[in-house]
Amino acid sequence: MTTNEFDNDREEAPQVHRLEANLEKLEELGKRLVAVMSHKRQVPQSLQGPGQDLYMKAAAAYMAGMVNNPARMIEQQVGYWGKTLRHYIEAQQQFATGAVPADDADAASAPPPAADRRFANPMWENNPYFHLLKEQYLTNAEAVRTALGEADGLSVEDKRRLDYFSQQIIDMMSPTNFLGTNPDALEKAMATDGQSLVDGLENLVNDLEANEGELIVTLADKKAFTVGENIGTSEGEVVFRNRLFELIQYKPSTGEVHETPLIIFPPWINKFYILDLKPANSLIKWIVDQGYTLFVVSWVNPDTTYADVGLGDYVETGYLTAIEKACEIAQVKKVNTIGYCIAGTTLSLTLALMKKRGIDSVNSATFFTTMTDFSEPGEVGVFLSDDFVDGLEAECEGTGVLDRFYMARTFSFLRSNDLIYQPAIKSYMLGETPPAFDLLYWNGDGTNLPGKMAVEYLRGLCQSNEFAEGGYEILGEKLHISDVSVPLCSIACETDHIAAWDSCYRGVQQMGSKDKTFILAGSGHIAGIVNPPSKKKYGHWTNPDLNLAPEDWRADADSHDGSWWPKWESWLSAKSGKMIPARDPGSKDYPPIAPAPGTYVSAKPVLKPE
């Protein structure tokens, strides 16, 4: 045996040992995979997708189009098969010559209409196999959209839902979502001797085990953050607690504060610390630094014992109680308020109820991404039809609680490429560890909803739009959007996929307040709100004429660079009274109970007995 042969043996030995270790690990992971899938969560069929009637309507519309206008259908098919044949011929030329066909080369020199991050790898252009896969996938997607776009006889709502769910199928079938057709995954598997695939399978099994066999991709490193230690760290004290919420009063950072305090009602679908992720982008810290006494509600994460809690309880035991306690602690007659998303909708109900009852303890209201008129709910409307809501109602009746799993999955599918497929590729195919990203950590830290409240909200407000139309009955009163009469400022976000900005605007138009301000912020539901001035990002638009249609308001609005925070604070300061010595958290009657961020924010309710 030669020296070279001994060297080769020494080089191959580590690879052999690594292969053996990986094979053992794969066997162990395979057993865990089988075990978790054998006890998979049973998700009702009604919550797996739209009802069959939607697809039956689509099929009927397509068949009617084929009968009534066969020439158009033939034209579609001829065009599709022509493009498919061209892709095949181009691929053969590439295989034979190794060069991109002239037509493609010319097309490549032109600027693309929009960058598609899924196909960033050069192999999608340079490799005949991957190039063919990409071009045919895009052709297939175009064919589906064209066929559906020309389907007649569907209602506007059915058409919108069909477009949305067909796009979900198109996105799911992208070649990047499969190992054998993803060049990034194959390249890394070769470069790591398959280690990336082993690591990816382990990530997949871990996620399945954490979610009862349901695939919910872990978006952020869960070990990287602890609420109260490296996120949600603004100093304050819990000064009141009841069954629904803890009231946090934050420690002042200025010698003087405005006389009128401010109280924030965050959505109870998520945790309040989205407004306090870290000092650099904390709206909570920024507000305190501007000289305000700030209270924030931290909602309970409900378990099955909250099955009896309805929307009226959130108004009475939540909003009205929090406002009352903040007034008592700060020794004032009025407070300013903020409501974010669903909490803004419920703040509107509360303000309308207070007017009916003659309660005058709110000086002004600010709404973040708040819909009060659901006549045109935007993208989220595809999940507000009876097929889904019936399924959610049945789930709530069975358990008493709407598990956070359903809300998290719904909102993820509104941005499936960003929140499902791309993270899944990185985690399961590339074997990467989820990033230490505070926003994504918060996104995965959801809460449950009381079943009664969830159904009331979905049926009465979202589906029936009673608050903006006939009136919404709650706590013995019939409330209408026009009953909201306090000075208000509404901030909506341009690309919000949960609360469409034009829907937010239409709600503000119908409110009875004489003093109304509307600000349109750049970006989406979270980034548009959590946009500190120091970042100098996005921008915002203002227009004092709220009598215009949304599109006209936007066309005539003045554009401003950077964050909307300073403009809003200028509005708020004028409604916050004189400056007085700063207040420490709590009072004689309401001494501090626990340091911020409190106990409710970290509680882990058990929905199923062990």
Stockholm file with secondary structure:
# STOCKHOLM 1.0

chainA/1-610         MTTNEFDNDREEAPQVHRLEANLEKLEELGKRLVAVMSHKRQVPQSLQGPGQDLYMKAAAAYMAGMVNNPARMIEQQVGYWGKTLRHYIEAQQQFATGAVPADDADAASAPPPAADRRFANPMWENNPYFHLLKEQYLTNAEAVRTALGEADGLSVEDKRRLDYFSQQIIDMMSPTNFLGTNPDALEKAMATDGQSLVDGLENLVNDLEANEGELIVTLADKKAFTVGENIGTSEGEVVFRNRLFELIQYKPSTGEVHETPLIIFPPWINKFYILDLKPANSLIKWIVDQGYTLFVVSWVNPDTTYADVGLGDYVETGYLTAIEKACEIAQVKKVNTIGYCIAGTTLSLTLALMKKRGIDSVNSATFFTTMTDFSEPGEVGVFLSDDFVDGLEAECEGTGVLDRFYMARTFSFLRSNDLIYQPAIKSYMLGETPPAFDLLYWNGDGTNLPGKMAVEYLRGLCQSNEFAEGGYEILGEKLHISDVSVPLCSIACETDHIAAWDSCYRGVQQMGSKDKTFILAGSGHIAGIVNPPSKKKYGHWTNPDLNLAPEDWRADADSHDGSWWPKWESWLSAKSGKMIPARDPGSKDYPPIAPAPGTYVSAKPVLKPE
#=GR chainA/1-610 SS CCHHHHHHHHHHHHHHHHHHHHHHHHHHHHHHHHHHHHTCCCCCGGGTSSCHHHHHHHHHHHHHHHHHCHHHHHHHHHHHHHHHHHHHHHHHHHHHHSSCCHHHHHHHHSCCSSCCGGGCSTHHHHSHHHHHHHHHHHHHHHHHHHHHHTCCSCCHHHHHHHHHHHHHHHHHTCGGGSGGGCHHHHHHHHHTTTHHHHHHHHHHHHHHHHTTTCCCCCCSCTTSCCBTTTBSCCCEEEEEECSSEEEEEECCCSSEEESSCEEEECCTTSCGGGGGSSGGGCHHHHHHHTTCCEEEEEECCCCGGGTTCCHHHIIIIIIIHHHHHHHHHHTCSCEEEEEETHHHHHHHHHHHHHHHHTCCCEEEEEEESCCSCCSSCGGGGGGCSHHHHHHHHHHHHHHSEECHHHHHHHHHHTTHIIIIIHHHIIIIISCCCCCCCHHHHHHTCCCCEEHHHHHHIIIIIIITCTTTTTCEEETTEEECGGGCCSCEEEEEETTCSSSCHHHHHHHHHHSCCSSEEEEEESSCTTTTTSCCGGGCCSEEEECSCTTSCHHHHHHHCEEEESCSHHHHHHHHHTTSCCEEECCCSCCSSSCCCEETTCSGGGCCCCCSCC
#=GC SS_cons         CCHHHHHHHHHHHHHHHHHHHHHHHHHHHHHHHHHHHHTCCCCCGGGTSSCHHHHHHHHHHHHHHHHHCHHHHHHHHHHHHHHHHHHHHHHHHHHHHSSCCHHHHHHHHSCCSSCCGGGCSTHHHHSHHHHHHHHHHHHHHHHHHHHHHTCCSCCHHHHHHHHHHHHHHHHHTCGGGSGGGCHHHHHHHHHTTTHHHHHHHHHHHHHHHHTTTCCCCCCSCTTSCCBTTTBSCCCEEEEEECSSEEEEEECCCSSEEESSCEEEECCTTSCGGGGGSSGGGCHHHHHHHTTCCEEEEEECCCCGGGTTCCHHHIIIIIIIHHHHHHHHHHTCSCEEEEEETHHHHHHHHHHHHHHHHTCCCEEEEEEESCCSCCSSCGGGGGGCSHHHHHHHHHHHHHHSEECHHHHHHHHHHTTHIIIIIHHHIIIIISCCCCCCCHHHHHHTCCCCEEHHHHHHIIIIIIITCTTTTTCEEETTEEECGGGCCSCEEEEEETTCSSSCHHHHHHHHHHSCCSSEEEEEESSCTTTTTSCCGGGCCSEEEECSCTTSCHHHHHHHCEEEESCSHHHHHHHHHTTSCCEEECCCSCCSSSCCCEETTCSGGGCCCCCSCC
//
